[in-house]
Amino acid sequence: MSENSPEKKPEVLDAEIVEETPVPPAEVPDPDYSESGVPSFDHVRDRIEQRYTTSLGSTELAGLGGKEDVASLDKKIADRDKAAKDKLAEIRRAMRER
């Protein structure tokens, strides 16, 4: 027998359409603050840890966190600047000789 045979009738459902009324969202306070606006201890601790790790990362990226200190980096920069000035002077001398 096939599904559309005359012997088998589909079930009829009796239902009414109900319109949904919008429910306004309940105001949930931010979990990091109390109702009076005071931050929680966990929130403050997380912020401090975040700032600390950010400063550590910035220090590492700047190259200040390892074996080298600020004085040695300043010396490297000064040496590089001096080498650049010497090279520029050499190029200028070579250009005058032509």
Legacy VTK file of the C-alpha trace (Angstrom):
# vtk DataFile Version 3.0
C-alpha trace
ASCII
DATASET POLYDATA
POINTS 98 float
0.000 0.000 0.000
1.250 3.493 -0.781
1.113 6.455 1.551
-1.581 8.255 -0.455
-3.995 5.363 -0.533
-7.668 6.213 0.102
-7.865 3.737 2.956
-5.424 5.674 5.166
-6.583 9.145 6.199
-4.179 11.746 7.673
-4.736 12.777 11.283
-6.381 16.130 11.772
-5.042 18.259 14.575
-7.243 20.834 16.214
-5.152 23.746 17.494
-5.447 27.470 17.913
-2.817 30.062 17.031
-1.465 31.884 20.054
0.451 35.102 19.538
3.639 35.439 21.536
3.867 38.471 23.736
7.411 39.795 23.929
8.939 39.391 27.346
11.298 42.218 28.289
14.745 40.932 29.259
15.356 40.846 32.974
18.043 43.232 34.140
20.876 41.037 35.342
23.635 42.918 37.135
27.150 42.544 35.758
28.761 39.664 37.696
31.943 41.689 38.181
30.150 44.487 40.047
27.732 44.674 42.929
24.345 46.338 42.510
25.818 49.543 43.935
28.601 49.527 41.308
31.496 48.287 43.438
33.817 45.861 41.603
34.227 42.393 43.054
37.537 41.197 44.473
37.886 38.635 41.659
37.385 41.336 39.037
40.027 43.587 40.608
42.481 40.693 40.945
41.938 39.678 37.313
42.558 43.240 36.132
45.783 43.498 38.145
47.011 40.130 36.825
46.127 41.172 33.272
48.087 44.411 33.579
51.043 42.595 35.135
51.211 39.969 32.376
50.835 42.684 29.734
53.792 44.558 31.207
55.856 41.352 31.295
55.036 40.678 27.655
55.895 44.230 26.648
59.214 43.960 28.468
60.035 40.712 26.685
59.089 42.156 23.301
61.267 45.195 23.948
64.184 42.879 24.702
64.661 44.118 28.231
63.746 40.957 30.071
66.688 38.722 29.309
70.425 38.901 29.841
70.621 42.372 28.373
69.831 45.440 30.387
68.982 48.973 29.310
72.609 50.174 29.375
73.798 47.446 27.019
70.932 48.144 24.635
71.729 51.869 24.680
75.353 51.027 23.853
74.272 48.829 20.934
72.091 51.628 19.580
74.912 54.166 19.916
77.350 51.793 18.164
74.892 51.221 15.335
74.320 54.979 14.930
78.080 55.596 14.851
78.563 52.861 12.227
75.770 54.401 10.132
77.364 57.867 10.312
80.770 56.433 9.370
79.279 54.584 6.388
77.460 57.734 5.239
80.693 59.741 5.477
82.504 57.069 3.442
79.808 57.173 0.752
80.001 60.983 0.595
83.807 60.858 0.229
83.465 58.321 -2.580
80.935 60.559 -4.363
83.278 63.596 -4.174
86.169 61.646 -5.679
84.255 60.900 -8.851
LINES 1 99
98 0 1 2 3 4 5 6 7 8 9 10 11 12 13 14 15 16 17 18 19 20 21 22 23 24 25 26 27 28 29 30 31 32 33 34 35 36 37 38 39 40 41 42 43 44 45 46 47 48 49 50 51 52 53 54 55 56 57 58 59 60 61 62 63 64 65 66 67 68 69 70 71 72 73 74 75 76 77 78 79 80 81 82 83 84 85 86 87 88 89 90 91 92 93 94 95 96 97
